[in-house]
């Protein structure tokens, strides 16, 4: 047996043994040591244990932002899904009359549990924006111009220019209107209930 053949056999044997040990001892999920710690720190842009690895965290955060944008694109409903009886919830249908007046700024409600959205449009008639509220969602609204309201279960939140507020939709829909003949500019931040529960667990740990 020549040296090259022996070298290849030894190398392959070492690789096979190492791979078998790795697969057998592989954790069933992400453990919260270095791997889980760095994932959480990169996601929330915080500092893990020294030395902190700032370049790694920045690169990881940028990568997740790009991944979020791909998720947001995949959420755009096709014509078939809009007409199907069991189509998943999509707020794009609620904003189709305003066109480019509704823009996703960051995040993905179904993908990562939150979404930041910008709205800028003129309502020719009273506009119903309640179909845009996701079930089991807490939504914050920073209202810059235009008047509107959100109402449900005997409570009512009024949105005048330069005001802010929040509302929570459970399974049943809310009532929400925007005044006719006004320019409406507002920023919303939507949080899913599972995302909030996850964040609470992270901070408690």
C-alpha angles and dihedrals in degrees: 000000000000125000096254094054092047091049092053093048092051092046093049092046092052090048092049094049092047093048092049092051090047095050094044093050096038113133114243091230141001111303119214098243121093096326098047093037093054092045091053093043093050092047094052095032093237132139120264123199118313134323085030098210095229096180092053091049093049093048091047092049092050090050092053090048090055090047090051091054090054090051091050091053091049090053094064104111121236123224091260094053092049092056097041118105093227097042114146120251114278126175090199087086090058092054100040092105092058095050112186089008087090117063132172107226101182143342133023123252096212095031103049104001102256140064134192114206137181124211128194119161144122115245110221089189135009105303123217108212097167093099087068093065112102117223112257092018136136111207128193118203127198103192115201102170139001129043128261145142143216120211136183142140093010094307126108131193116200120206115202123169114295095015134118136204145148138232137188126219118199120182095302116073125250128226114246130166137178120210119256123244095025136109110242120205119172142142121222131195114198123198125188116221094239089053092052091048090051092050091050091053091049093052092045090053 
